[in-house]
């Protein structure tokens, strides 16, 4: 088993996001999650859970940043775990590191704690269906034993696609250049 898969299997915490922020992180170019709080240490790998609330502002920002014109309230079902993110650190409120790439800085809200996301693991549609529907919370929360076992089965089976913000941003720049 490779080291990344081992780290994914160690995860047990989840974070629920309003839709489409989960989509913008897992499939788009949103690499900073804004919260009013931060845990004592970067949590590493966590599961992203789609909440029931739909944020119209999220669609507008995702379209502006990603050109994601196809976003709709039906993009992903609520109450589902669609993937995982690696949270590597935090940017404190009213701070903006000078060395932060503009691709990340664009998503940081001034008064919020910015959770820096380095990598994502997006579950396949089949995996999402097999994991099933569960309730979440707007904080870090632990998966119940049954859901954790279902998620671990999907990880062990390799039913996910990994990417980093650097890879995705490079691809987005290549597409933009080809469209000119």
N, CA, C and O of each residue as an XYZ file, in Angstrom:
720
protein
N       0.857     -1.187      0.000
C       0.000      0.000      0.000
C       0.894      1.237      0.000
O       1.887      1.294      0.725
N       0.532      2.231     -0.821
C       1.374      3.421     -0.881
C       1.100      4.351      0.301
O       0.081      4.231      0.981
N       2.021      5.271      0.528
C       1.966      6.154      1.696
C       0.719      7.048      1.693
O       0.108      7.262      2.741
N       0.340      7.570      0.517
C      -0.847      8.430      0.434
C      -2.092      7.660      0.830
O      -2.912      8.157      1.601
N      -2.239      6.464      0.315
C      -3.418      5.655      0.642
C      -3.462      5.368      2.147
O      -4.533      5.391      2.753
N      -2.300      5.097      2.746
C      -2.247      4.865      4.192
C      -2.729      6.092      4.959
O      -3.481      5.966      5.926
N      -2.297      7.280      4.530
C      -2.721      8.524      5.194
C      -4.223      8.750      5.023
O      -4.895      9.173      5.963
N      -4.755      8.472      3.831
C      -6.195      8.613      3.602
C      -6.971      7.700      4.541
O      -8.005      8.093      5.081
N      -6.476      6.485      4.735
C      -7.163      5.510      5.589
C      -7.143      5.911      7.066
O      -7.982      5.444      7.836
N      -6.200      6.769      7.476
C      -6.123      7.223      8.863
C      -7.164      8.290      9.192
O      -7.459      8.522     10.365
N      -7.720      8.939      8.177
C      -8.669     10.039      8.401
C      -9.956      9.533      9.036
O     -10.427      8.440      8.723
N     -10.524     10.344      9.938
C     -11.804      9.986     10.560
C     -12.710     11.200     10.752
O     -13.869     11.058     11.143
N     -12.181     12.396     10.477
C     -12.954     13.634     10.684
C     -13.508     14.134      9.355
O     -12.947     13.889      8.288
N     -14.625     14.841      9.458
C     -15.266     15.416      8.275
C     -15.650     16.863      8.559
O     -15.753     17.284      9.712
N     -15.856     17.606      7.488
C     -16.303     18.985      7.563
C     -17.422     19.150      6.544
O     -17.259     18.815      5.371
N     -18.562     19.668      6.999
C     -19.689     19.911      6.111
C     -19.602     21.320      5.555
O     -19.370     22.278      6.292
N     -19.789     21.439      4.243
C     -19.772     22.736      3.573
C     -21.098     22.971      2.873
O     -21.747     22.034      2.409
N     -21.489     24.235      2.804
C     -22.634     24.580      1.971
C     -22.262     24.287      0.521
O     -21.114     24.460      0.113
N     -23.238     23.846     -0.237
C     -23.000     23.635     -1.664
C     -23.057     24.977     -2.374
O     -23.884     25.789     -1.960
N     -22.301     25.293     -3.359
C     -21.370     24.440     -4.092
C     -19.913     24.577     -3.653
O     -19.011     24.230     -4.415
N     -19.664     25.076     -2.434
C     -18.274     25.243     -2.004
C     -17.523     23.911     -2.039
O     -16.348     23.879     -2.404
N     -18.181     22.814     -1.664
C     -17.528     21.506     -1.718
C     -17.105     21.178     -3.144
O     -16.010     20.665     -3.374
N     -17.977     21.477     -4.094
C     -17.676     21.233     -5.504
C     -16.514     22.116     -5.966
O     -15.611     21.646     -6.659
N     -16.540     23.399     -5.580
C     -15.476     24.328     -5.982
C     -14.118     23.872     -5.454
O     -13.092     24.109     -6.093
N     -14.107     23.223     -4.297
C     -12.851     22.707     -3.740
C     -12.453     21.405     -4.427
O     -11.317     21.268     -4.879
N     -13.361     20.461     -4.509
C     -13.007     19.139     -5.025
C     -12.852     19.087     -6.543
O     -12.069     18.285     -7.053
N     -13.582     19.923     -7.266
C     -13.525     19.864     -8.731
C     -13.051     21.156     -9.376
O     -12.743     21.174    -10.568
N     -12.989     22.224     -8.617
C     -12.632     23.521     -9.182
C     -11.266     23.978     -8.750
O     -10.340     23.179     -8.606
N     -11.148     25.279     -8.545
C      -9.851     25.846     -8.170
C      -9.906     26.570     -6.832
O      -9.101     27.469     -6.588
N     -10.830     26.199     -5.968
C     -10.901     26.810     -4.630
C      -9.971     26.020     -3.715
O     -10.199     24.840     -3.450
N      -8.929     26.680     -3.241
C      -7.924     25.996     -2.431
C      -7.773     26.585     -1.038
O      -6.843     26.249     -0.306
N      -8.699     27.467     -0.682
C      -8.736     28.022      0.667
C     -10.183     27.942      1.134
O     -11.080     28.466      0.473
N     -10.414     27.287      2.269
C     -11.752     27.248      2.879
C     -11.757     28.268      4.003
O     -10.891     28.230      4.877
N     -12.712     29.174      3.992
C     -12.795     30.237      4.985
C     -13.715     29.829      6.131
O     -14.846     29.393      5.919
N     -13.205     29.981      7.340
C     -13.950     29.653      8.554
C     -13.712     30.756      9.573
O     -12.754     31.521      9.462
N     -14.584     30.832     10.557
C     -14.386     31.807     11.634
C     -13.488     31.230     12.725
O     -13.184     31.920     13.698
N     -13.065     29.992     12.582
C     -12.299     29.294     13.604
C     -11.289     28.355     12.941
O     -11.368     28.065     11.747
N     -10.349     27.897     13.747
C      -9.388     26.887     13.300
C      -9.132     25.928     14.451
O      -9.115     26.344     15.609
N      -8.934     24.654     14.151
C      -8.532     23.734     15.225
C      -7.118     24.085     15.699
O      -6.436     24.902     15.081
N      -6.690     23.469     16.786
C      -5.373     23.785     17.353
C      -4.234     23.459     16.391
O      -3.202     24.132     16.400
N      -4.415     22.431     15.560
C      -3.386     22.044     14.594
C      -4.067     21.701     13.273
O      -5.242     21.333     13.245
N      -3.320     21.825     12.187
C      -3.876     21.448     10.878
C      -4.292     19.980     10.940
O      -3.501     19.129     11.347
N      -5.518     19.681     10.543
C      -6.026     18.323     10.710
C      -5.494     17.297      9.725
O      -5.763     16.108      9.896
N      -4.753     17.703      8.703
C      -4.300     16.736      7.698
C      -5.464     16.372      6.786
O      -6.209     17.247      6.345
N      -5.620     15.088      6.504
C      -6.699     14.621      5.623
C      -8.032     14.612      6.353
O      -8.151     14.044      7.439
N      -9.036     15.245      5.751
C     -10.402     15.213      6.276
C     -11.369     14.964      5.121
O     -11.043     15.207      3.959
N     -12.550     14.481      5.454
C     -13.597     14.247      4.462
C     -14.387     15.528      4.253
O     -14.629     16.272      5.203
N     -14.795     15.794      3.001
C     -15.679     16.925      2.713
C     -17.074     16.387      2.488
O     -17.292     15.475      1.690
N     -18.008     16.967      3.205
C     -19.403     16.538      3.195
C     -20.271     17.660      2.642
O     -20.124     18.814      3.043
N     -21.173     17.329      1.724
C     -22.088     18.314      1.123
C     -23.259     18.560      2.051
O     -23.998     17.636      2.392
N     -23.424     19.794      2.455
C     -24.563     20.143      3.295
C     -25.829     20.326      2.478
O     -25.816     20.193      1.255
N     -26.913     20.630      3.158
C     -28.190     20.824      2.472
C     -28.355     22.248      1.964
O     -29.137     22.495      1.045
N     -27.619     23.191      2.559
C     -27.772     24.603      2.196
C     -27.057     24.906      0.888
O     -25.931     24.466      0.653
N     -27.736     25.661      0.052
C     -27.179     26.084     -1.236
C     -26.793     27.555     -1.134
O     -27.623     28.384     -0.761
N     -25.534     27.898     -1.464
C     -25.046     29.273     -1.380
C     -24.935     29.861     -2.790
O     -24.015     29.522     -3.533
N     -25.861     30.732     -3.153
C     -25.813     31.358     -4.482
C     -24.501     32.100     -4.701
O     -23.972     32.121     -5.812
N     -23.977     32.708     -3.644
C     -22.696     33.423     -3.738
C     -21.591     32.470     -4.181
O     -20.675     32.862     -4.904
N     -21.681     31.228     -3.745
C     -20.689     30.227     -4.142
C     -20.699     29.971     -5.634
O     -19.644     29.791     -6.242
N     -21.883     29.952     -6.230
C     -21.983     29.744     -7.673
C     -21.348     30.914     -8.404
O     -20.574     30.721     -9.341
N     -21.676     32.132     -7.976
C     -21.127     33.324     -8.628
C     -19.603     33.339     -8.557
O     -18.939     33.621     -9.555
N     -19.048     33.041     -7.391
C     -17.586     33.047     -7.247
C     -16.954     31.918     -8.047
O     -15.927     32.116     -8.695
N     -17.566     30.726     -8.005
C     -17.004     29.602     -8.754
C     -17.008     29.894    -10.250
O     -16.052     29.568    -10.953
N     -18.070     30.500    -10.728
C     -18.122     30.858    -12.153
C     -17.045     31.884    -12.497
O     -16.392     31.777    -13.535
N     -16.861     32.870    -11.635
C     -15.860     33.907    -11.885
C     -14.444     33.336    -11.848
O     -13.606     33.700    -12.673
N     -14.176     32.444    -10.899
C     -12.825     31.912    -10.721
C     -12.511     30.762    -11.668
O     -11.398     30.666    -12.186
N     -13.495     29.886    -11.897
C     -13.255     28.656    -12.645
C     -13.872     28.648    -14.032
O     -13.523     27.816    -14.870
N     -14.787     29.573    -14.272
C     -15.554     29.479    -15.502
C     -16.528     28.310    -15.430
O     -16.923     27.763    -16.459
N     -16.912     27.930    -14.225
C     -17.780     26.764    -14.013
C     -19.227     27.146    -14.264
O     -20.012     27.276    -13.325
N     -19.580     27.326    -15.523
C     -20.916     27.809    -15.864
C     -21.990     26.755    -15.667
O     -23.171     27.097    -15.593
N     -21.619     25.488    -15.580
C     -22.618     24.428    -15.471
C     -23.088     24.143    -14.063
O     -23.892     23.232    -13.865
N     -22.617     24.890    -13.072
C     -23.020     24.616    -11.699
C     -24.518     24.822    -11.516
O     -25.090     25.803    -11.989
N     -25.134     23.887    -10.826
C     -26.550     24.008    -10.512
C     -26.791     23.401     -9.139
O     -25.903     22.772     -8.563
N     -27.993     23.593     -8.622
C     -28.306     23.018     -7.312
C     -28.309     21.497     -7.374
O     -28.310     20.841     -6.332
N     -28.312     20.934     -8.550
C     -28.305     19.484     -8.694
C     -26.913     18.922     -8.920
O     -26.759     17.724     -9.157
N     -25.888     19.779     -8.849
C     -24.526     19.352     -9.165
C     -24.128     18.096     -8.388
O     -23.694     17.101     -8.968
N     -24.281     18.162     -7.102
C     -24.001     17.017     -6.251
C     -25.103     16.916     -5.223
O     -25.635     17.924     -4.757
N     -25.436     15.697     -4.880
C     -26.480     15.494     -3.873
C     -26.001     15.975     -2.503
O     -24.826     15.830     -2.166
N     -26.910     16.545     -1.722
C     -26.541     16.913     -0.347
C     -26.413     15.653      0.516
O     -26.812     14.559      0.116
N     -25.855     15.840      1.690
C     -25.695     14.773      2.683
C     -24.786     13.642      2.189
O     -24.969     12.485      2.567
N     -23.819     13.978      1.355
C     -22.904     12.971      0.813
C     -21.461     13.382      1.040
O     -21.140     14.570      1.090
N     -20.597     12.390      1.176
C     -19.162     12.618      1.221
C     -18.657     12.396     -0.202
O     -18.695     11.283     -0.727
N     -18.185     13.479     -0.811
C     -17.748     13.411     -2.205
C     -16.237     13.314     -2.350
O     -15.733     13.083     -3.450
N     -15.508     13.487     -1.249
C     -14.061     13.394     -1.348
C     -13.376     13.804     -0.060
O     -13.999     13.938      0.993
N     -12.073     13.998     -0.181
C     -11.223     14.342      0.954
C     -10.293     15.484      0.556
O      -9.988     15.674     -0.622
N      -9.852     16.235      1.554
C      -8.880     17.298      1.325
C      -7.769     17.184      2.354
O      -7.977     16.715      3.473
N      -6.578     17.626      1.950
C      -5.461     17.692      2.875
C      -5.288     19.146      3.299
O      -4.887     19.991      2.498
N      -5.592     19.430      4.565
C      -5.446     20.783      5.116
C      -4.042     20.881      5.699
O      -3.707     20.203      6.671
N      -3.222     21.745      5.082
C      -1.809     21.815      5.467
C      -1.491     22.929      6.455
O      -0.427     22.923      7.073
N      -2.413     23.892      6.611
C      -2.151     24.994      7.524
C      -3.249     26.042      7.445
O      -4.279     25.837      6.803
N      -3.014     27.167      8.109
C      -4.026     28.216      8.203
C      -3.417     29.583      7.963
O      -2.240     29.814      8.240
N      -4.239     30.485      7.444
C      -3.885     31.897      7.345
C      -4.817     32.618      8.312
O      -6.037     32.492      8.206
N      -4.266     33.355      9.233
C      -5.063     34.026     10.255
C      -5.846     35.205      9.668
O      -5.491     35.725      8.610
N      -6.908     35.623     10.358
C      -7.684     36.770      9.873
C      -6.793     37.998      9.660
O      -5.871     38.260     10.433
N      -7.089     38.727      8.614
C      -6.403     39.966      8.235
C      -4.932     39.765      7.901
O      -4.171     40.732      7.883
N      -4.520     38.539      7.639
C      -3.152     38.259      7.205
C      -3.180     37.737      5.775
O      -4.123     37.055      5.372
N      -2.151     38.059      5.017
C      -1.992     37.517      3.687
C      -0.498     37.361      3.421
O       0.180     38.336      3.097
N       0.016     36.140      3.557
C       1.455     35.937      3.340
C       1.874     36.421      1.951
O       1.176     36.190      0.964
N       3.011     37.087      1.893
C       3.498     37.635      0.618
C       3.829     36.540     -0.387
O       3.736     36.756     -1.595
N       4.218     35.358      0.111
C       4.604     34.280     -0.801
C       3.418     33.394     -1.214
O       3.603     32.390     -1.903
N       2.212     33.765     -0.795
C       1.038     32.977     -1.151
C       0.717     33.185     -2.631
O       0.507     34.319     -3.061
N       0.676     32.108     -3.413
C       0.379     32.259     -4.840
C      -0.973     32.942     -5.051
O      -1.900     32.719     -4.272
N      -1.098     33.764     -6.085
C      -2.349     34.475     -6.330
C      -3.534     33.539     -6.526
O      -4.674     33.913     -6.253
N      -3.266     32.319     -7.000
C      -4.325     31.335     -7.193
C      -5.018     30.991     -5.874
O      -6.215     30.706     -5.852
N      -4.267     31.018     -4.787
C      -4.829     30.741     -3.471
C      -5.334     32.017     -2.816
O      -6.397     32.018     -2.195
N      -4.580     33.100     -2.950
C      -4.930     34.361     -2.305
C      -6.296     34.867     -2.751
O      -6.996     35.516     -1.974
N      -6.680     34.584     -3.978
C      -7.960     35.066     -4.505
C      -9.155     34.542     -3.712
O     -10.210     35.177     -3.690
N      -8.999     33.399     -3.066
C     -10.113     32.797     -2.323
C     -10.143     33.191     -0.850
O     -11.144     32.945     -0.177
N      -9.082     33.792     -0.333
C      -9.006     34.113      1.102
C      -9.838     35.342      1.428
O      -9.633     36.414      0.859
N     -10.783     35.174      2.355
C     -11.582     36.303      2.837
C     -10.846     36.944      4.003
O     -10.372     36.245      4.899
N     -10.748     38.246      3.998
C      -9.925     38.991      4.940
C     -10.174     38.651      6.405
O      -9.223     38.377      7.137
N     -11.429     38.662      6.850
C     -11.734     38.498      8.271
C     -11.815     37.035      8.709
O     -12.094     36.763      9.876
N     -11.584     36.114      7.818
C     -11.721     34.686      8.142
C     -10.372     34.010      8.334
O      -9.330     34.517      7.919
N     -10.425     32.845      8.979
C      -9.266     31.961      9.039
C      -9.292     31.156      7.745
O     -10.277     30.473      7.466
N      -8.232     31.227      6.956
C      -8.163     30.488      5.699
C      -7.510     29.138      5.910
O      -6.350     29.059      6.314
N      -8.248     28.081      5.639
C      -7.721     26.721      5.721
C      -7.059     26.419      4.380
O      -7.737     26.383      3.353
N      -5.747     26.202      4.376
C      -5.011     25.944      3.144
C      -5.136     24.473      2.740
O      -4.827     23.571      3.518
N      -5.590     24.258      1.523
C      -5.804     22.902      1.010
C      -4.735     22.618     -0.035
O      -4.648     23.313     -1.047
N      -3.927     21.602      0.211
C      -2.850     21.233     -0.706
C      -3.278     20.222     -1.760
O      -2.939     20.354     -2.936
N      -4.022     19.216     -1.329
C      -4.400     18.120     -2.220
C      -5.864     17.763     -2.015
O      -6.452     18.046     -0.971
N      -6.435     17.139     -3.029
C      -7.793     16.611     -2.915
C      -7.819     15.178     -3.431
O      -7.029     14.794     -4.294
N      -8.734     14.407     -2.889
C      -9.034     13.064     -3.381
C     -10.538     13.044     -3.628
O     -11.324     13.101     -2.683
N     -10.939     12.963     -4.888
C     -12.349     12.997     -5.257
C     -12.833     11.567     -5.450
O     -12.263     10.810     -6.236
N     -13.885     11.206     -4.730
C     -14.437      9.857     -4.871
C     -15.196      9.719     -6.184
O     -15.792     10.679     -6.671
N     -15.169      8.528     -6.746
C     -15.937      8.253     -7.953
C     -17.425      8.299     -7.615
O     -17.805      8.160     -6.453
N     -18.265      8.495     -8.632
C     -19.715      8.508     -8.412
C     -20.183      7.211     -7.765
O     -21.051      7.223     -6.892
N     -19.610      6.103     -8.194
C     -19.967      4.800     -7.628
C     -19.640      4.748     -6.137
O     -20.436      4.254     -5.339
N     -18.471      5.259     -5.767
C     -18.062      5.267     -4.361
C     -19.010      6.115     -3.528
O     -19.405      5.715     -2.432
N     -19.384      7.304     -4.049
C     -20.292      8.201     -3.315
C     -21.619      7.486     -3.042
O     -22.162      7.582     -1.942
N     -22.133      6.778     -4.035
C     -23.399      6.049     -3.859
C     -23.264      4.942     -2.819
O     -24.155      4.747     -1.993
N     -22.150      4.222     -2.863
C     -21.944      3.120     -1.909
C     -21.768      3.625     -0.483
O     -22.203      2.965      0.461
N     -21.141      4.775     -0.312
C     -20.979      5.347      1.027
C     -22.339      5.743      1.577
O     -22.620      5.533      2.757
N     -23.179      6.312      0.733
C     -24.547      6.644      1.133
C     -24.701      8.032      1.717
O     -23.760      8.823      1.772
N     -25.902      8.294      2.144
C     -26.299      9.609      2.653
C     -26.155      9.657      4.178
O     -26.582      8.741      4.880
N     -25.545     10.743      4.681
C     -25.408     10.931      6.130
C     -25.562     12.407      6.469
O     -25.350     13.269      5.616
N     -25.923     12.695      7.692
C     -26.004     14.064      8.197
C     -24.620     14.516      8.636
O     -23.788     13.695      9.024
N     -24.373     15.823      8.574
C     -23.087     16.367      8.981
C     -23.253     17.500      9.967
O     -24.298     17.633     10.605
N     -22.210     18.327     10.092
C     -22.223     19.470     11.004
C     -21.246     20.518     10.492
O     -20.270     20.173      9.825
N     -21.488     21.790     10.789
C     -20.627     22.885     10.355
C     -19.429     23.045     11.295
O     -19.135     24.148     11.757
N     -18.773     21.979     11.562
C     -17.570     21.940     12.383
C     -16.850     20.648     12.017
O     -17.373     19.866     11.224
N     -15.682     20.406     12.564
C     -15.046     19.101     12.374
C     -15.812     18.077     13.206
O     -16.048     18.287     14.396
N     -16.191     16.994     12.590
C     -16.952     15.955     13.291
C     -16.435     14.587     12.872
O     -15.860     14.428     11.795
N     -16.646     13.610     13.734
C     -16.171     12.251     13.486
C     -17.211     11.449     12.715
O     -18.405     11.509     13.008
N     -16.741     10.702     11.730
C     -17.635      9.789     11.029
C     -18.034      8.667     11.974
O     -17.234      8.232     12.802
N     -19.271      8.198     11.852
C     -19.680      7.034     12.643
C     -18.956      5.797     12.097
O     -18.453      5.813     10.974
N     -18.907      4.742     12.887
C     -18.126      3.547     12.547
C     -18.559      2.932     11.217
O     -17.710      2.516     10.428
N     -19.849      2.869     10.958
C     -20.349      2.266      9.721
C     -19.905      3.075      8.497
O     -19.409      2.512      7.522
N     -20.088      4.396      8.557
C     -19.695      5.251      7.431
C     -18.194      5.214      7.226
O     -17.722      5.163      6.090
N     -17.438      5.239      8.319
C     -15.980      5.175      8.214
C     -15.551      3.880      7.522
O     -14.662      3.900      6.672
N     -16.169      2.767      7.876
C     -15.843      1.479      7.239
C     -16.171      1.507      5.745
O     -15.410      0.986      4.930
N     -17.314      2.119      5.386
C     -17.695      2.218      3.970
C     -16.708      3.090      3.188
O     -16.344      2.762      2.058
N     -16.278      4.205      3.796
C     -15.320      5.094      3.145
C     -13.970      4.393      2.995
O     -13.344      4.472      1.938
N     -13.526      3.717      4.031
C     -12.241      3.024      3.976
C     -12.236      1.939      2.898
O     -11.216      1.715      2.245
N     -13.366      1.273      2.714
C     -13.488      0.279      1.653
C     -13.273      0.925      0.280
O     -12.614      0.348     -0.585
N     -13.829      2.123      0.085
C     -13.657      2.831     -1.182
C     -12.202      3.267     -1.381
O     -11.682      3.216     -2.495
N     -11.555      3.691     -0.304
C     -10.146      4.090     -0.399
C      -9.286      2.879     -0.735
O      -8.437      2.940     -1.625
N      -9.509      1.779     -0.019
C      -8.740      0.554     -0.277
C      -8.931      0.065     -1.703
O      -8.012     -0.506     -2.290
N     -10.113      0.283     -2.267
C     -10.409     -0.141     -3.635
C      -9.876      0.836     -4.683
O      -9.945      0.562     -5.882
N      -9.345      1.974     -4.233
C      -8.797      2.957     -5.164
C      -9.862      3.739     -5.920
O      -9.612      4.201     -7.033
N     -11.051      3.896     -5.331
C     -12.162      4.577     -5.989
C     -12.128      6.088     -5.754
O     -13.102      6.680     -5.288
N     -11.005      6.691     -6.081
C     -10.824      8.133     -5.932
C      -9.773      8.607     -6.927
O      -8.985      7.817     -7.447
N      -9.777      9.920     -7.183
C      -8.796     10.534     -8.074
C      -8.100     11.639     -7.286
O      -8.754     12.513     -6.718
N      -6.784     11.595     -7.257
C      -5.981     12.583     -6.519
C      -5.568     13.733     -7.425
O      -5.333     13.534     -8.617
N      -5.479     14.934     -6.864
C      -4.862     16.058     -7.563
C      -4.418     17.101     -6.541
O      -4.871     17.119     -5.397
N      -3.519     17.961     -6.994
C      -3.045     19.052     -6.147
C      -3.483     20.362     -6.775
O      -3.847     20.395     -7.950
N      -3.453     21.441     -6.008
C      -3.848     22.741     -6.556
C      -2.898     23.160     -7.670
O      -3.310     23.801     -8.637
N      -1.631     22.798     -7.533
C      -0.668     23.181     -8.557
C      -0.990     22.508     -9.899
O      -0.944     23.151    -10.948
N      -1.312     21.220     -9.856
C      -1.672     20.494    -11.079
C      -2.911     21.094    -11.731
O      -2.937     21.315    -12.942
N      -3.938     21.357    -10.924
C      -5.186     21.859    -11.484
C      -5.037     23.269    -12.021
O      -5.618     23.610    -13.051
N      -4.254     24.099    -11.319
C      -4.097     25.463    -11.795
C      -3.313     25.480    -13.106
O      -3.623     26.261    -14.006
N      -2.309     24.628    -13.214
C      -1.535     24.547    -14.458
C      -2.445     24.120    -15.609
O      -2.370     24.679    -16.703
N      -3.296     23.137    -15.365
C      -4.234     22.672    -16.398
C      -5.199     23.794    -16.789
O      -5.489     23.967    -17.973
N      -5.697     24.555    -15.818
C      -6.624     25.654    -16.108
C      -5.925     26.726    -16.955
O      -6.531     27.291    -17.865
N      -4.654     27.001    -16.654
C      -3.915     27.983    -17.455
C      -3.715     27.488    -18.888
O      -3.803     28.270    -19.834
N      -3.447     26.189    -19.048
C      -3.269     25.614    -20.383
C      -4.560     25.709    -21.197
O      -4.524     26.049    -22.380
N      -5.676     25.417    -20.582
C      -6.963     25.508    -21.267
C      -7.252     26.944    -21.674
O      -7.690     27.199    -22.796
N      -7.006     27.890    -20.758
C      -7.225     29.303    -21.053
C      -6.364     29.760    -22.228
O      -6.835     30.506    -23.086
N      -5.114     29.321    -22.273
C      -4.214     29.704    -23.362
C      -4.695     29.132    -24.697
O      -4.587     29.790    -25.732
N      -5.214     27.930    -24.672
C      -5.707     27.310    -25.903
C      -6.980     27.995    -26.419
O      -7.248     27.989    -27.621
N      -7.748     28.574    -25.520
C      -8.993     29.241    -25.911
C      -8.755     30.624    -26.520
O      -9.647     31.175    -27.165
N      -7.566     31.186    -26.323
C      -7.253     32.534    -26.842
C      -7.128     32.516    -28.338
O      -6.869     33.553    -28.949
